[in-house]
């Protein structure tokens, strides 16, 4: 868990400009103290896997001295981390200009839950975007509500009108942009400016874009949360989450994580750091493949709408153009009529798409989704069933041919 990383655009030294994003991904988190041995020249490329529970001290005096100091980024006890986790956190912190530090968690949901608990107390009110990830809603209803914390859901396209929802009890606003089922893009700068003027904390699920394509703290967000399970890891084999905070919110976030005993294993942190090195080239390929498939689907008569922020006509497209530097592989399309049986016929016969939850790995996925089940402030209406696609690293021509055959099955079953 890192503290005090540098952000993109800051000077790396006198006369030395900060590296560009791809260079930064290759170099971040590789401090000399984590990649070399004291007194030995040179070093290794990747920080090693440090596994530890007990940390040994030379004597009682050193034990007492360690107990009286801040244990952050110091070997103290395994739950407080080792250089393997600190290296990953350092890299993630440095991707968010203005950040003070990053805490790591065993999943994205854990990062969301612990971040909310860091800023809310009984009697507070939380404004939650209506397009939020279902487990986020579940935490609000089944954990925050019994604690006396009220959740008010709001339209994801509300923009500056969110100020009409503020009360004296409003302490936090949770954003997810774009929404992971319906892909509305929120006006983050407008919302965060209003929140900051009222002393309201803003938290954002930034998993879809990652800090590479959307620097949340630079847009006014206080805590940026990423399910690193997805694009950071990139290989569908690790569960891990992160929360990156401003200097003002960092102490509360770190304290919350420590008190809840949150941590991630060094092996998972090492794999996530390994995935981070190729994030730039992978996201570029996900972006290109997804746009090719989305544009093809948009021209099909069997498809009523494609919900992809980079396509004109998608809710929030203009905001996406203004605020984001890229798009990724996840989007939804709405079938033109049909029913669940016809949708299942399309999905079940796909050869190059897996059927399963999550996304962000190298493999493509197709998932039936029903957004109306997860709405309370807004009403979801569609021309037919919805399918969420994650476009992996396969050849888009193969994926399009697969979907073409799937749409033929849909027509035959509709």
C-alpha positions as a LaTeX table, in Angstrom:
\begin{tabular}{lrrr}
\hline
Residue & $x$ (\AA) & $y$ (\AA) & $z$ (\AA) \\
\hline
Unk1 & 0.00 & 0.00 & 0.00 \\
Unk2 & 1.76 & 3.03 & $-1.27$ \\
Unk3 & 1.95 & 6.54 & 0.07 \\
Unk4 & 3.10 & 9.59 & $-1.81$ \\
Unk5 & 3.52 & 8.36 & $-5.38$ \\
Unk6 & 4.19 & 10.84 & $-8.16$ \\
Unk7 & 1.57 & 11.56 & $-10.79$ \\
Unk8 & 1.89 & 11.72 & $-14.55$ \\
Unk9 & 3.06 & 15.06 & $-15.79$ \\
Unk10 & 5.24 & 15.84 & $-12.78$ \\
Unk11 & 8.93 & 16.36 & $-13.31$ \\
Unk12 & 11.12 & 13.31 & $-12.85$ \\
Unk13 & 14.10 & 15.49 & $-12.12$ \\
Unk14 & 15.74 & 18.68 & $-13.28$ \\
Unk15 & 15.54 & 18.79 & $-17.07$ \\
Unk16 & 13.87 & 15.36 & $-17.24$ \\
Unk17 & 10.20 & 15.27 & $-18.31$ \\
Unk18 & 7.78 & 12.78 & $-16.81$ \\
Unk19 & 7.46 & 9.62 & $-18.89$ \\
Unk20 & 4.50 & 9.07 & $-21.18$ \\
Unk21 & 1.83 & 6.54 & $-20.12$ \\
Unk22 & 3.27 & 3.38 & $-21.72$ \\
Unk23 & 6.74 & 4.13 & $-20.37$ \\
Unk24 & 5.26 & 4.85 & $-16.97$ \\
Unk25 & 3.44 & 1.49 & $-16.90$ \\
Unk26 & 6.72 & $-0.30$ & $-17.58$ \\
Unk27 & 8.64 & 1.55 & $-14.86$ \\
Unk28 & 6.20 & 2.37 & $-12.05$ \\
Unk29 & 6.58 & 0.65 & $-8.69$ \\
Unk30 & 10.11 & $-0.60$ & $-9.35$ \\
Unk31 & 11.97 & 1.26 & $-6.63$ \\
Unk32 & 15.57 & 0.24 & $-6.10$ \\
Unk33 & 14.88 & $-0.83$ & $-2.51$ \\
Unk34 & 12.45 & $-3.46$ & $-3.87$ \\
Unk35 & 14.56 & $-4.72$ & $-6.78$ \\
Unk36 & 18.14 & $-4.79$ & $-5.45$ \\
Unk37 & 20.15 & $-6.06$ & $-2.50$ \\
Unk38 & 21.86 & $-3.55$ & $-0.17$ \\
Unk39 & 25.51 & $-3.15$ & $-1.03$ \\
Unk40 & 25.16 & $-5.09$ & $-4.28$ \\
Unk41 & 25.27 & $-3.28$ & $-7.63$ \\
Unk42 & 22.48 & $-3.74$ & $-10.17$ \\
Unk43 & 19.25 & $-5.54$ & $-9.44$ \\
Unk44 & 16.37 & $-7.56$ & $-10.82$ \\
Unk45 & 13.59 & $-6.41$ & $-13.11$ \\
Unk46 & 10.55 & $-7.34$ & $-11.03$ \\
Unk47 & 10.16 & $-7.00$ & $-7.26$ \\
Unk48 & 10.05 & $-10.56$ & $-5.89$ \\
Unk49 & 7.23 & $-12.27$ & $-4.03$ \\
Unk50 & 7.68 & $-11.58$ & $-0.31$ \\
Unk51 & 5.47 & $-13.97$ & 1.67 \\
Unk52 & 5.28 & $-13.30$ & 5.38 \\
Unk53 & 3.13 & $-13.44$ & 8.46 \\
Unk54 & 5.64 & $-13.06$ & 11.32 \\
Unk55 & 8.35 & $-10.42$ & 11.05 \\
Unk56 & 11.38 & $-11.05$ & 13.28 \\
Unk57 & 13.17 & $-8.33$ & 15.27 \\
Unk58 & 16.75 & $-8.31$ & 16.49 \\
Unk59 & 15.77 & $-7.62$ & 20.09 \\
Unk60 & 13.03 & $-6.23$ & 22.35 \\
Unk61 & 14.21 & $-2.68$ & 21.82 \\
Unk62 & 13.70 & $-2.97$ & 18.05 \\
Unk63 & 10.30 & $-4.62$ & 18.61 \\
Unk64 & 9.18 & $-1.74$ & 20.84 \\
Unk65 & 10.51 & 0.84 & 18.40 \\
Unk66 & 8.57 & $-0.77$ & 15.54 \\
Unk67 & 5.39 & $-0.81$ & 17.62 \\
Unk68 & 5.63 & 2.90 & 18.24 \\
Unk69 & 6.01 & 4.05 & 14.67 \\
Unk70 & 3.78 & 4.17 & 11.60 \\
Unk71 & 3.95 & 0.66 & 10.11 \\
Unk72 & 3.04 & 1.81 & 6.60 \\
Unk73 & 5.56 & 0.48 & 4.07 \\
Unk74 & 7.66 & $-0.94$ & 6.91 \\
Unk75 & 8.02 & $-4.60$ & 7.74 \\
Unk76 & 5.94 & $-4.95$ & 10.88 \\
Unk77 & 3.48 & $-7.85$ & 10.49 \\
Unk78 & 2.37 & $-9.68$ & 7.37 \\
Unk79 & $-1.11$ & $-8.15$ & 7.38 \\
Unk80 & 0.46 & $-4.70$ & 6.96 \\
Unk81 & 2.08 & $-5.83$ & 3.72 \\
Unk82 & 5.43 & $-6.59$ & 2.18 \\
Unk83 & 7.39 & $-4.95$ & $-0.66$ \\
Unk84 & 5.44 & $-7.03$ & $-3.21$ \\
Unk85 & 2.17 & $-5.28$ & $-2.35$ \\
Unk86 & 3.83 & $-1.91$ & $-1.78$ \\
Unk87 & 5.28 & $-2.02$ & $-5.29$ \\
Unk88 & 1.89 & $-2.57$ & $-6.93$ \\
Unk89 & 0.23 & 0.08 & $-4.76$ \\
Unk90 & 3.02 & 2.53 & $-5.57$ \\
Unk91 & 2.43 & 2.00 & $-9.29$ \\
Unk92 & $-1.33$ & 2.46 & $-8.98$ \\
Unk93 & $-0.92$ & 5.62 & $-6.90$ \\
Unk94 & 1.37 & 7.13 & $-9.50$ \\
Unk95 & $-1.30$ & 6.63 & $-12.20$ \\
Unk96 & $-3.66$ & 9.07 & $-10.41$ \\
Unk97 & $-2.17$ & 12.59 & $-10.29$ \\
Unk98 & $-2.83$ & 14.17 & $-6.93$ \\
Unk99 & $-3.13$ & 10.87 & $-5.08$ \\
Unk100 & $-1.54$ & 10.31 & $-1.69$ \\
Unk101 & $-1.74$ & 6.52 & $-1.51$ \\
Unk102 & $-3.40$ & 3.26 & $-2.51$ \\
Unk103 & $-4.72$ & 0.41 & $-0.40$ \\
Unk104 & $-5.07$ & $-3.09$ & $-1.83$ \\
Unk105 & $-7.99$ & $-5.42$ & $-1.15$ \\
Unk106 & $-8.90$ & $-9.05$ & $-1.89$ \\
Unk107 & $-11.52$ & $-7.96$ & $-4.46$ \\
Unk108 & $-13.08$ & $-4.92$ & $-6.04$ \\
Unk109 & $-16.18$ & $-5.37$ & $-3.88$ \\
Unk110 & $-14.00$ & $-5.31$ & $-0.76$ \\
Unk111 & $-12.41$ & $-2.07$ & $-1.97$ \\
Unk112 & $-15.85$ & $-0.51$ & $-2.48$ \\
Unk113 & $-17.18$ & $-1.67$ & 0.89 \\
Unk114 & $-14.14$ & $-0.55$ & 2.88 \\
Unk115 & $-14.00$ & 2.81 & 1.11 \\
Unk116 & $-17.65$ & 3.52 & 1.92 \\
Unk117 & $-17.10$ & 2.54 & 5.55 \\
Unk118 & $-14.14$ & 4.93 & 5.68 \\
Unk119 & $-16.31$ & 7.96 & 4.95 \\
Unk120 & $-19.78$ & 7.14 & 6.36 \\
Unk121 & $-21.23$ & 6.83 & 9.86 \\
Unk122 & $-24.72$ & 6.19 & 11.27 \\
Unk123 & $-27.11$ & 8.98 & 10.38 \\
Unk124 & $-25.30$ & 9.90 & 7.15 \\
Unk125 & $-26.82$ & 9.88 & 3.70 \\
Unk126 & $-25.16$ & 8.42 & 0.61 \\
Unk127 & $-26.08$ & 9.35 & $-2.97$ \\
Unk128 & $-25.62$ & 6.23 & $-5.12$ \\
Unk129 & $-25.76$ & 6.17 & $-8.93$ \\
Unk130 & $-28.70$ & 4.08 & $-10.12$ \\
Unk131 & $-26.52$ & 2.27 & $-12.67$ \\
Unk132 & $-24.17$ & 0.92 & $-9.99$ \\
Unk133 & $-22.73$ & $-2.59$ & $-10.01$ \\
Unk134 & $-25.22$ & $-4.90$ & $-8.30$ \\
Unk135 & $-22.93$ & $-5.91$ & $-5.37$ \\
Unk136 & $-22.50$ & $-2.20$ & $-4.61$ \\
Unk137 & $-26.26$ & $-1.84$ & $-4.31$ \\
Unk138 & $-26.36$ & $-4.97$ & $-2.18$ \\
Unk139 & $-23.83$ & $-3.53$ & 0.26 \\
Unk140 & $-25.90$ & $-0.37$ & 0.60 \\
Unk141 & $-29.12$ & $-2.25$ & 1.29 \\
Unk142 & $-27.87$ & $-5.09$ & 3.45 \\
Unk143 & $-24.96$ & $-3.49$ & 5.31 \\
Unk144 & $-25.29$ & 0.30 & 5.34 \\
Unk145 & $-29.05$ & 0.43 & 5.89 \\
Unk146 & $-28.99$ & $-1.62$ & 9.14 \\
Unk147 & $-26.24$ & 0.72 & 10.37 \\
Unk148 & $-28.54$ & 3.72 & 9.96 \\
Unk149 & $-26.90$ & 4.99 & 6.77 \\
Unk150 & $-29.48$ & 5.98 & 4.16 \\
Unk151 & $-28.86$ & 5.44 & 0.45 \\
Unk152 & $-30.59$ & 7.65 & $-2.12$ \\
Unk153 & $-30.30$ & 6.45 & $-5.72$ \\
Unk154 & $-29.98$ & 9.01 & $-8.49$ \\
Unk155 & $-30.22$ & 9.13 & $-12.28$ \\
Unk156 & $-26.75$ & 8.57 & $-13.80$ \\
Unk157 & $-27.38$ & 11.41 & $-16.27$ \\
Unk158 & $-28.31$ & 13.93 & $-13.56$ \\
Unk159 & $-25.14$ & 16.00 & $-13.91$ \\
Unk160 & $-25.15$ & 19.31 & $-12.03$ \\
Unk161 & $-28.77$ & 18.78 & $-10.98$ \\
Unk162 & $-27.45$ & 16.40 & $-8.34$ \\
Unk163 & $-27.27$ & 19.48 & $-6.10$ \\
Unk164 & $-31.07$ & 19.29 & $-5.77$ \\
Unk165 & $-30.60$ & 16.05 & $-3.81$ \\
Unk166 & $-28.16$ & 17.47 & $-1.26$ \\
Unk167 & $-29.25$ & 17.65 & 2.36 \\
Unk168 & $-27.40$ & 18.38 & 5.58 \\
Unk169 & $-26.98$ & 14.59 & 5.96 \\
Unk170 & $-25.43$ & 14.03 & 2.51 \\
Unk171 & $-21.85$ & 12.98 & 3.21 \\
Unk172 & $-20.81$ & 11.01 & 0.12 \\
Unk173 & $-21.62$ & 10.51 & $-3.56$ \\
Unk174 & $-20.79$ & 7.26 & $-5.33$ \\
Unk175 & $-20.16$ & 7.35 & $-9.07$ \\
Unk176 & $-19.69$ & 4.61 & $-11.65$ \\
Unk177 & $-18.92$ & 5.89 & $-15.11$ \\
Unk178 & $-19.78$ & 4.34 & $-17.42$ \\
Unk179 & $-22.29$ & 2.03 & $-15.74$ \\
Unk180 & $-21.23$ & $-1.58$ & $-16.18$ \\
Unk181 & $-24.56$ & $-2.73$ & $-17.67$ \\
Unk182 & $-26.08$ & 0.28 & $-19.40$ \\
Unk183 & $-22.99$ & 2.47 & $-19.95$ \\
Unk184 & $-24.29$ & 5.94 & $-19.16$ \\
Unk185 & $-21.36$ & 8.34 & $-18.80$ \\
Unk186 & $-21.61$ & 10.71 & $-15.84$ \\
Unk187 & $-20.52$ & 14.35 & $-15.79$ \\
Unk188 & $-17.87$ & 13.72 & $-13.17$ \\
Unk189 & $-16.30$ & 17.22 & $-13.10$ \\
Unk190 & $-19.69$ & 18.90 & $-12.60$ \\
Unk191 & $-20.69$ & 16.54 & $-9.79$ \\
Unk192 & $-17.35$ & 16.62 & $-7.98$ \\
Unk193 & $-17.16$ & 20.44 & $-8.11$ \\
Unk194 & $-20.56$ & 20.73 & $-6.44$ \\
Unk195 & $-19.67$ & 18.06 & $-3.90$ \\
Unk196 & $-16.36$ & 19.66 & $-2.98$ \\
Unk197 & $-18.04$ & 23.03 & $-2.44$ \\
Unk198 & $-20.36$ & 21.36 & 0.10 \\
Unk199 & $-17.70$ & 19.20 & 1.76 \\
Unk200 & $-19.21$ & 15.99 & 0.35 \\
Unk201 & $-16.84$ & 13.10 & $-0.40$ \\
Unk202 & $-16.94$ & 11.55 & $-3.88$ \\
Unk203 & $-16.02$ & 7.94 & $-4.62$ \\
Unk204 & $-15.89$ & 6.38 & $-8.08$ \\
Unk205 & $-15.81$ & 2.85 & $-9.45$ \\
Unk206 & $-13.22$ & 3.42 & $-12.18$ \\
Unk207 & $-12.86$ & $-0.20$ & $-13.30$ \\
Unk208 & $-14.08$ & 0.19 & $-16.90$ \\
Unk209 & $-11.60$ & 2.86 & $-18.00$ \\
Unk210 & $-8.85$ & 2.26 & $-15.40$ \\
Unk211 & $-6.65$ & 5.24 & $-14.45$ \\
Unk212 & $-4.95$ & 4.84 & $-17.84$ \\
Unk213 & $-8.01$ & 6.13 & $-19.71$ \\
Unk214 & $-9.65$ & 8.19 & $-16.95$ \\
Unk215 & $-7.71$ & 9.90 & $-14.17$ \\
Unk216 & $-10.47$ & 10.20 & $-11.61$ \\
Unk217 & $-8.69$ & 12.29 & $-8.99$ \\
Unk218 & $-7.71$ & 14.85 & $-11.61$ \\
Unk219 & $-11.43$ & 15.20 & $-12.35$ \\
Unk220 & $-12.19$ & 15.94 & $-8.69$ \\
Unk221 & $-12.92$ & 12.46 & $-7.29$ \\
Unk222 & $-11.66$ & 11.82 & $-3.75$ \\
Unk223 & $-11.35$ & 8.01 & $-3.84$ \\
Unk224 & $-10.87$ & 6.08 & $-7.09$ \\
Unk225 & $-11.73$ & 2.38 & $-6.85$ \\
Unk226 & $-10.68$ & $-0.30$ & $-9.33$ \\
Unk227 & $-11.54$ & $-3.98$ & $-9.47$ \\
Unk228 & $-8.01$ & $-4.91$ & $-10.50$ \\
Unk229 & $-9.37$ & $-8.43$ & $-11.05$ \\
Unk230 & $-10.34$ & $-7.15$ & $-14.48$ \\
Unk231 & $-8.06$ & $-5.11$ & $-16.75$ \\
Unk232 & $-5.13$ & $-4.63$ & $-14.37$ \\
Unk233 & $-4.65$ & $-8.40$ & $-14.00$ \\
Unk234 & $-5.93$ & $-9.10$ & $-17.50$ \\
Unk235 & $-5.83$ & $-12.90$ & $-17.36$ \\
Unk236 & $-8.96$ & $-13.93$ & $-15.40$ \\
Unk237 & $-6.98$ & $-15.69$ & $-12.70$ \\
Unk238 & $-6.66$ & $-13.27$ & $-9.74$ \\
Unk239 & $-9.13$ & $-11.51$ & $-7.42$ \\
Unk240 & $-7.83$ & $-8.14$ & $-6.25$ \\
Unk241 & $-9.07$ & $-4.56$ & $-5.76$ \\
Unk242 & $-7.62$ & $-1.14$ & $-5.04$ \\
Unk243 & $-8.68$ & 2.23 & $-3.68$ \\
Unk244 & $-6.59$ & 5.34 & $-4.33$ \\
Unk245 & $-7.21$ & 8.47 & $-2.28$ \\
Unk246 & $-6.42$ & 12.16 & $-2.08$ \\
Unk247 & $-4.22$ & 13.40 & 0.79 \\
Unk248 & $-7.35$ & 14.46 & 2.69 \\
Unk249 & $-9.05$ & 11.05 & 2.47 \\
Unk250 & $-5.96$ & 8.85 & 2.64 \\
Unk251 & $-5.74$ & 8.59 & 6.46 \\
Unk252 & $-9.39$ & 7.51 & 6.75 \\
Unk253 & $-9.08$ & 4.98 & 3.92 \\
Unk254 & $-5.90$ & 3.47 & 5.32 \\
Unk255 & $-7.32$ & 3.29 & 8.84 \\
Unk256 & $-10.51$ & 1.61 & 7.59 \\
Unk257 & $-8.54$ & $-1.00$ & 5.64 \\
Unk258 & $-6.30$ & $-1.78$ & 8.60 \\
Unk259 & $-9.20$ & $-2.00$ & 11.07 \\
Unk260 & $-11.15$ & $-4.35$ & 8.81 \\
Unk261 & $-8.04$ & $-6.48$ & 8.33 \\
Unk262 & $-8.07$ & $-6.00$ & 4.58 \\
Unk263 & $-5.08$ & $-7.12$ & 2.55 \\
Unk264 & $-4.14$ & $-9.08$ & $-0.54$ \\
Unk265 & $-1.75$ & $-11.97$ & $-0.88$ \\
Unk266 & 1.74 & $-11.22$ & $-2.20$ \\
Unk267 & 1.27 & $-13.79$ & $-4.97$ \\
Unk268 & $-1.87$ & $-12.00$ & $-6.19$ \\
Unk269 & $-0.18$ & $-8.60$ & $-5.92$ \\
Unk270 & 2.76 & $-9.91$ & $-7.96$ \\
Unk271 & 0.47 & $-11.22$ & $-10.68$ \\
Unk272 & $-1.47$ & $-7.95$ & $-10.78$ \\
Unk273 & 1.79 & $-5.99$ & $-11.08$ \\
Unk274 & 2.82 & $-8.28$ & $-13.92$ \\
Unk275 & $-0.48$ & $-7.59$ & $-15.68$ \\
Unk276 & $-0.08$ & $-3.85$ & $-15.17$ \\
Unk277 & 3.04 & $-3.81$ & $-17.37$ \\
Unk278 & 1.00 & $-4.78$ & $-20.45$ \\
Unk279 & $-2.14$ & $-2.77$ & $-19.61$ \\
Unk280 & $-1.49$ & $-0.16$ & $-22.29$ \\
Unk281 & $-1.07$ & $-2.54$ & $-25.21$ \\
Unk282 & $-3.93$ & $-4.77$ & $-24.03$ \\
Unk283 & $-6.40$ & $-1.91$ & $-23.59$ \\
Unk284 & $-5.54$ & $-0.58$ & $-27.04$ \\
Unk285 & $-6.37$ & $-3.98$ & $-28.53$ \\
Unk286 & $-9.54$ & $-4.36$ & $-26.44$ \\
Unk287 & $-10.59$ & $-0.88$ & $-27.58$ \\
Unk288 & $-9.97$ & $-1.52$ & $-31.27$ \\
Unk289 & $-11.67$ & $-4.92$ & $-31.28$ \\
Unk290 & $-14.68$ & $-3.72$ & $-29.30$ \\
Unk291 & $-15.24$ & $-0.73$ & $-31.56$ \\
Unk292 & $-15.08$ & $-2.94$ & $-34.64$ \\
Unk293 & $-17.61$ & $-5.39$ & $-33.21$ \\
Unk294 & $-19.86$ & $-2.65$ & $-31.79$ \\
Unk295 & $-20.00$ & $-0.78$ & $-35.08$ \\
Unk296 & $-20.85$ & $-4.01$ & $-36.93$ \\
Unk297 & $-23.64$ & $-4.77$ & $-34.47$ \\
Unk298 & $-25.02$ & $-1.23$ & $-34.77$ \\
Unk299 & $-25.71$ & $-1.84$ & $-38.47$ \\
Unk300 & $-27.58$ & $-5.11$ & $-37.96$ \\
Unk301 & $-31.39$ & $-5.13$ & $-38.23$ \\
Unk302 & $-31.59$ & $-7.65$ & $-35.35$ \\
Unk303 & $-29.99$ & $-5.07$ & $-33.04$ \\
Unk304 & $-32.03$ & $-2.15$ & $-31.73$ \\
Unk305 & $-29.21$ & $-0.28$ & $-29.97$ \\
Unk306 & $-25.56$ & $-0.61$ & $-29.02$ \\
Unk307 & $-24.59$ & 0.91 & $-25.66$ \\
Unk308 & $-20.94$ & 1.78 & $-26.08$ \\
Unk309 & $-19.73$ & 5.20 & $-24.83$ \\
Unk310 & $-17.43$ & 5.72 & $-27.82$ \\
Unk311 & $-20.32$ & 5.41 & $-30.29$ \\
Unk312 & $-22.32$ & 8.57 & $-31.11$ \\
Unk313 & $-25.82$ & 8.28 & $-29.67$ \\
Unk314 & $-24.81$ & 6.40 & $-26.55$ \\
Unk315 & $-25.90$ & 8.29 & $-23.40$ \\
Unk316 & $-23.02$ & 10.55 & $-22.39$ \\
Unk317 & $-21.00$ & 10.17 & $-25.58$ \\
Unk318 & $-20.11$ & 13.88 & $-25.64$ \\
Unk319 & $-18.93$ & 13.70 & $-22.04$ \\
Unk320 & $-16.88$ & 10.61 & $-22.85$ \\
Unk321 & $-15.18$ & 12.50 & $-25.70$ \\
Unk322 & $-14.39$ & 15.37 & $-23.32$ \\
Unk323 & $-13.14$ & 13.42 & $-20.29$ \\
Unk324 & $-11.81$ & 10.03 & $-21.36$ \\
Unk325 & $-8.67$ & 9.23 & $-23.34$ \\
Unk326 & $-9.91$ & 5.84 & $-24.58$ \\
Unk327 & $-12.53$ & 3.13 & $-24.39$ \\
Unk328 & $-12.24$ & $-0.52$ & $-23.44$ \\
Unk329 & $-13.77$ & $-3.87$ & $-24.33$ \\
Unk330 & $-17.05$ & $-3.93$ & $-22.40$ \\
Unk331 & $-20.40$ & $-2.85$ & $-23.87$ \\
Unk332 & $-24.03$ & $-3.96$ & $-24.18$ \\
Unk333 & $-26.32$ & $-4.38$ & $-27.17$ \\
Unk334 & $-30.13$ & $-4.54$ & $-27.18$ \\
Unk335 & $-31.84$ & $-7.04$ & $-29.43$ \\
Unk336 & $-34.67$ & $-5.85$ & $-31.64$ \\
Unk337 & $-37.54$ & $-7.86$ & $-30.16$ \\
Unk338 & $-37.29$ & $-11.50$ & $-29.24$ \\
Unk339 & $-37.39$ & $-13.09$ & $-25.81$ \\
Unk340 & $-35.17$ & $-14.89$ & $-23.30$ \\
Unk341 & $-35.31$ & $-18.12$ & $-25.30$ \\
Unk342 & $-34.13$ & $-16.41$ & $-28.48$ \\
Unk343 & $-31.37$ & $-14.61$ & $-26.55$ \\
Unk344 & $-30.21$ & $-17.91$ & $-25.05$ \\
Unk345 & $-30.12$ & $-19.49$ & $-28.52$ \\
Unk346 & $-27.81$ & $-16.71$ & $-29.66$ \\
Unk347 & $-25.48$ & $-17.00$ & $-26.69$ \\
Unk348 & $-25.44$ & $-20.77$ & $-26.19$ \\
Unk349 & $-24.10$ & $-21.50$ & $-29.67$ \\
Unk350 & $-21.23$ & $-19.00$ & $-29.61$ \\
Unk351 & $-17.85$ & $-20.63$ & $-30.26$ \\
Unk352 & $-15.49$ & $-17.78$ & $-29.36$ \\
Unk353 & $-17.34$ & $-16.23$ & $-26.40$ \\
Unk354 & $-17.41$ & $-17.72$ & $-22.93$ \\
Unk355 & $-20.50$ & $-17.41$ & $-20.74$ \\
Unk356 & $-19.58$ & $-16.09$ & $-17.31$ \\
Unk357 & $-19.30$ & $-13.16$ & $-14.94$ \\
Unk358 & $-16.48$ & $-10.64$ & $-14.71$ \\
Unk359 & $-14.56$ & $-9.25$ & $-17.69$ \\
Unk360 & $-11.23$ & $-7.66$ & $-18.54$ \\
Unk361 & $-9.37$ & $-10.86$ & $-19.38$ \\
Unk362 & $-7.91$ & $-11.87$ & $-22.71$ \\
Unk363 & $-11.00$ & $-13.96$ & $-23.52$ \\
Unk364 & $-14.28$ & $-12.68$ & $-24.93$ \\
Unk365 & $-17.48$ & $-13.14$ & $-22.91$ \\
Unk366 & $-21.22$ & $-12.90$ & $-23.60$ \\
Unk367 & $-23.65$ & $-12.44$ & $-20.71$ \\
Unk368 & $-27.44$ & $-12.04$ & $-20.67$ \\
Unk369 & $-28.27$ & $-8.98$ & $-18.57$ \\
Unk370 & $-31.56$ & $-7.54$ & $-17.34$ \\
Unk371 & $-30.88$ & $-3.98$ & $-16.12$ \\
Unk372 & $-34.46$ & $-3.33$ & $-15.01$ \\
Unk373 & $-33.85$ & $-5.60$ & $-12.00$ \\
Unk374 & $-31.21$ & $-3.19$ & $-10.68$ \\
Unk375 & $-32.99$ & 0.15 & $-11.03$ \\
Unk376 & $-34.96$ & 2.13 & $-8.48$ \\
Unk377 & $-34.52$ & 5.84 & $-9.31$ \\
Unk378 & $-34.87$ & 5.41 & $-13.06$ \\
Unk379 & $-36.87$ & 3.09 & $-15.28$ \\
Unk380 & $-35.13$ & 0.81 & $-17.73$ \\
Unk381 & $-37.02$ & 0.10 & $-20.93$ \\
Unk382 & $-35.66$ & $-1.63$ & $-24.02$ \\
Unk383 & $-36.81$ & $-2.96$ & $-27.37$ \\
Unk384 & $-35.75$ & $-6.49$ & $-26.48$ \\
Unk385 & $-33.37$ & $-8.55$ & $-24.34$ \\
Unk386 & $-29.87$ & $-7.24$ & $-23.61$ \\
Unk387 & $-26.51$ & $-8.96$ & $-24.00$ \\
Unk388 & $-23.30$ & $-7.61$ & $-22.50$ \\
Unk389 & $-20.14$ & $-8.42$ & $-24.41$ \\
Unk390 & $-16.55$ & $-8.26$ & $-23.34$ \\
Unk391 & $-14.31$ & $-8.23$ & $-26.40$ \\
Unk392 & $-11.06$ & $-9.99$ & $-25.64$ \\
Unk393 & $-7.88$ & $-10.29$ & $-27.64$ \\
Unk394 & $-9.16$ & $-12.65$ & $-30.33$ \\
Unk395 & $-9.34$ & $-11.56$ & $-33.97$ \\
Unk396 & $-12.43$ & $-9.35$ & $-34.32$ \\
Unk397 & $-13.27$ & $-10.98$ & $-37.66$ \\
Unk398 & $-13.71$ & $-14.33$ & $-35.88$ \\
Unk399 & $-15.89$ & $-12.72$ & $-33.22$ \\
Unk400 & $-18.05$ & $-11.01$ & $-35.83$ \\
Unk401 & $-18.52$ & $-14.26$ & $-37.74$ \\
Unk402 & $-19.49$ & $-15.95$ & $-34.47$ \\
Unk403 & $-22.04$ & $-13.23$ & $-33.68$ \\
Unk404 & $-23.36$ & $-13.36$ & $-37.24$ \\
Unk405 & $-24.20$ & $-17.04$ & $-36.78$ \\
Unk406 & $-25.67$ & $-16.18$ & $-33.37$ \\
Unk407 & $-27.97$ & $-13.58$ & $-34.83$ \\
Unk408 & $-29.17$ & $-16.16$ & $-37.35$ \\
Unk409 & $-30.09$ & $-18.43$ & $-34.43$ \\
Unk410 & $-31.83$ & $-15.49$ & $-32.79$ \\
Unk411 & $-33.92$ & $-14.87$ & $-35.92$ \\
Unk412 & $-34.88$ & $-18.52$ & $-36.11$ \\
Unk413 & $-35.93$ & $-18.59$ & $-32.46$ \\
Unk414 & $-37.63$ & $-15.19$ & $-32.20$ \\
\hline
\end{tabular}
